[in-house]
Each structure stands twice: as C-alpha cells, then as structure tokens.
Amino acid sequence: YGTLPEQLKRRTSFASRLRQLLRIRNQWGIATARQVDVPDVAHPGMLVMVHELETLDEQGLPIVQLTVLNMTGTAVDGTVRSEALP
C-alpha cells in the first residue's frame, strides 16, 4: 500500500478511497442514521438495511438511505420491499 502520505497522493489508493467514504458518511450523517428496517430478501447472500438520515428533504422529511450488500462471489438480482421506502 505504501505510506499514508503516499497513498493520499493517489486518488485510487485504499486510504484515498476510505477518506472519500468517511467524508460522504459525515456529510450525510450516515453514522448517526436510525435503522428503520432490515427487510426479508429472496437470496440468502443479500443483506438490505433501510435507514432514516438526520438530513431532511425539501418537504422536511428524513431522507431514506439504503445499504444493499452482496455477500456472495457472484452477481445477485433482487427486489427490495419495505414499508419504510417511499
């Protein structure tokens, strides 16, 4: 990987990409979001989490954020259904 200063000079390095993720996480308040659902999914290798962010939309409602993870080594297709989704 190289030293941290070397990594931060390269946009595609692990440290630079982690910095981008942490910036986005902080910007949208993802770390302090409230989990509102973990819906059932058809594939056992798929995980879906639904969160409400502290950030509000134009109507003053919490923004809904989805985390969709594929825990397998192959492509997975699926549908997400949750009462928490608009």
C-alpha positions in Angstrom: 0.0 0.0 0.0 2.8 2.5 0.8 2.9 5.1 3.5 -0.2 7.1 4.3 1.1 10.3 2.7 2.0 8.4 -0.5 -1.5 6.8 -0.6 -3.2 10.1 -0.1 -1.5 11.4 -3.2 -3.1 8.6 -5.3 -6.9 9.1 -5.8 -7.4 5.3 -6.3 -5.4 4.2 -3.2 -7.1 2.5 -0.3 -6.5 5.5 2.0 -7.9 8.0 -0.5 -11.0 5.9 -1.1 -11.5 5.5 2.6 -11.2 9.2 3.1 -13.9 9.7 0.4 -16.2 7.3 2.1 -15.7 8.9 5.5 -16.4 12.3 4.0 -19.6 11.2 2.5 -20.6 9.3 5.7 -20.0 12.5 7.7 -21.7 14.8 5.1 -25.0 12.8 5.1 -24.9 11.7 8.8 -24.9 8.0 7.9 -23.1 7.2 11.2 -26.0 8.7 13.2 -28.8 7.4 11.0 -31.7 5.5 12.5 -32.2 2.0 11.2 -35.9 1.5 10.4 -35.9 -1.8 8.6 -33.9 -4.9 7.6 -36.3 -6.4 5.0 -36.5 -10.0 4.0 -34.8 -10.8 0.7 -35.1 -13.7 -1.7 -31.4 -14.5 -1.8 -29.6 -15.7 1.3 -26.4 -13.9 0.3 -28.1 -10.5 0.1 -28.4 -8.0 3.0 -30.5 -4.9 2.9 -30.7 -2.2 5.5 -33.0 0.8 5.5 -32.0 4.0 7.4 -33.5 7.4 8.0 -30.9 10.1 7.9 -31.0 13.2 10.1 -30.8 15.2 6.9 -34.2 16.4 5.7 -35.6 16.6 2.2 -37.4 19.6 0.6 -40.7 18.6 2.4 -38.9 18.4 5.8 -39.0 14.6 5.8 -36.0 12.4 6.7 -34.0 11.2 3.7 -34.2 7.4 3.4 -30.8 5.6 2.7 -30.4 2.0 1.6 -27.4 -0.2 2.1 -27.6 -3.2 -0.2 -24.8 -5.8 0.2 -24.0 -8.8 -1.9 -22.2 -11.3 0.4 -21.5 -13.8 -2.4 -18.8 -14.0 -5.1 -21.4 -13.8 -7.9 -23.9 -11.3 -9.2 -27.3 -11.3 -7.4 -30.6 -9.8 -8.6 -33.3 -8.9 -6.2 -36.1 -6.7 -5.3 -36.3 -4.6 -2.1 -39.7 -4.1 -0.5 -40.0 -2.1 2.7 -42.8 -0.1 4.3 -40.1 2.4 5.2 -39.5 3.2 1.5 -41.5 6.0 -0.1 
